[in-house]
Amino acid sequence: MTLALALSLFLAQDAEKIQDLQAKLHAVVEKVSPAYVFFGNGSGVCISPDGYALTNFHVSGDRQGQRVRMPGGRQFLADIVGFDPLGDISLCKLRDAKDLPFCELGDSDALEMGQHVIAVGNPFLLGNGSWEPTITFGIVSALHRYMDNPGYFDAIQTDAQINPGNSGGPLITMDGKVVGINGRIDIRRFMNRVNTGIGYAIPSRQIQRYMEAFKRGGRVFEGFIEGIEIGECGDARYDNVGEYGDGVFVARVDAGLPGGKAGFEPGDIIFEVEGYRISNANRFHGVVSNWPEGATVRLKVRRKAEEKELKVFLGDPAKILERKRAMDATDLGFTVNAKMVVGPVAPGSAGAKADLKPGDVLMRVDGRRVGSWTEFRACLRPGAEMTLTVARDGKDLELPLKVPRPKTDE
Amino acid sequence: MNLLLAYLLLAAGETSFLAPAEGDDPLAATLAKLRQAAGKSVVAIEVERDSDPDGITGSGAVAQHRDYYNRPKGPTSGVVYEAGGFILTSRFNVSGGIRKNGLKVTLWDGRQVAGELLGTDEQRDIALVKIAETELPVLPRADYAKLRPGTLVALLGRSPDPGQATVNLGILSAMNRMNRMSVQTDAEMNYGNAGGPLVTLSGELIGVACNIKPEAVWGQSGGVGFACKTAEIDGLLERLKKGERIEAPKQPYLGIRPGEGNPDVEGIQIADVMKDSPAEKAGIKKEDVLVELAGVMLTDFESLKEALESHKIGDEVILKVMRKAKDGWQEKSFTLKLEGKAEQ
């Protein structure tokens, strides 16, 4: 009798817990499903009412004006705003979108192993036609997984089943926030790309840190400390480099580069980056690449008995500028000097097609006066036909320039 | 959801109520209860065959991986659909050349009885089997008005020990799949539990697990499984009882699998071309990008489906593809004769 009573109480409590889980599941599915985006042969998620959407770069590529759909079948054309091919993320904008259902980005740093998550996606394109996405349910299996090519340097691992077609779709916490973009699975079956309980998502905190760069447009590069060489602590080939797990040690410093300017010295042991504990070289790379090139991060190093905090710029400003110029040149086929005089024009390029000639002085874009190359670039809209006003032989000429789409490769 | 999933509770009787309490898992006790109650409507089905064309995959490299692709030996699952001895299962479970007296059904209490295959439906992948029993336990029906994506569900099947039902936990992933005939679930589904009942956590029947077969691209236990809706089964039940073998309507198809990537030209990137398919015969290759079918621009897989729907089997259509050449993309035209294929 007593046992039976205890049993029924126990079951009633259980029923309540399950009803609670069920209510949460229904609520989160109802909240997030409408913000899902059917993106080509993959997935995406809308993150603002005016139509910013995230997906994987391997889903979107860099082609503008792709047809995408939202649940129920509503169609939009999506333009790629910013993209990171190595980190496999694209920020897109749905044209003429307003008041769209959207899902906020959550805090992937607050995730704990074992907590429930759902994935929204379109595995095997099953939702095409009915435009009803697929919901799968699971847990956070692990955090900070490191893989390269493509660079899932700080990935969330989940057993919520994701499959081909889920790529670019959101991983969502039970409070309805996007904590990751699903993009990769482990497969153990021959010729059959099917989930095995191991899926990876790019964390939302990383995406948030890249967001400003994505919104500026074009290709975004991972953060990297130029000018230091690092080694794994405990490496037996070196003296005084601590134990494995202490962090990474600085083996060499190039004084002329940001690493040197930041004050690193050979022998420093880097054990913290922006508050994240660094245990080994993969984790160091994983944390640093959580910021895009051009960001500045704070690090803690152990130097003999002392602890020091250093600030370092990610990437090399000179290289960034050089690459930007190189990209501009391959992109448009010309550049200008400080006096806005056009240099050599590459045959067959957008500049050549606009009939631009070396020596022309670039004055206006669509009637707007431009005084520098940066200002000129900022006026250009990828894919648009724009009018350049140039001065040639004392006369003003108007030349039609078809602005190329951003390129994937440097 | 492997931590919650695949509860195979080996202990029977009262101990299975108590054991999960130690694990501090609120779902375990409910699942144990569910397994005790609903498990009585789950049967094991064993078939001896003379031939089995469906159970074996094609030739080439895939055929070397029989362990994964081919129909394994051993029992599959079914569910009591009507008390008077009507068992529903997946059509795949009973396909092939069944030997005389080669269909055996094992009930929850371990009794094994002879089964007779009545009707089948190819498109829904369901089959009706008759056994000479009465007053079998039938599951109550789920109220579809209360079901929606996110609803917790369990898939029951038969383990190698026919007296023990297996329970895989999941949620409803989508309500309308396979031409609205099935629901989709992430409860792991494989050759063993296909044919078994998908139920709510109160043990109400949602549908019968189906569409796990060698050619299914979603494979087994990958988190994508389907259950034919009870309303669909009810609509065909009289025809199935009469022994009708209902074939799936054939649709024109190309025989390509779209890729996930996005090429620099608008169209449908081809990840794979199926062997002996119309696309292969026409000369279409993997990594081509389909851009036009009979004058209709193709933007995504959906536009291809729409374009195909306006043609008949046997029609000759011109298909334009972009093919990667040394100096960029080259447009190529192919004439393709549309063939028919039963919809999965």
Interface residues (C-beta under 8 A of the other chain):
Chain A: L7 F10 L11 Q13 D14 A15 K17 I18 L21 Q22 L25 H26 V28 V29 E30 S33 G40 N41 G42 H58 V59 S60 G61 D62 R63 Q66 R67 G114 I118 P123 F124 L125 L126 G127 N128 G129 S130 E132 P133 T134 I135 T136 F137 G138 I139 D159 A160 Q161 I162 N163 P164 G165 S167 R189 F190 M191 N192 V194 N195 T196 G197
Chain B: M1 N2 L3 L4 F17 L18 A21 P26 L27 A29 T30 K33 A61 V62 Q64 H65 Y68 Y69 R148 P149 G150 T151 L152 G170 I171 L172 S173 A174 M175 N176 R177 R180 Q184 D186 L201 V217 W218 G219 Q220 G222 G223 V224 P258 G259 E260 G261 N262 P263 D264 V265 E266 Q269 T299 D300 F301 E302 K305
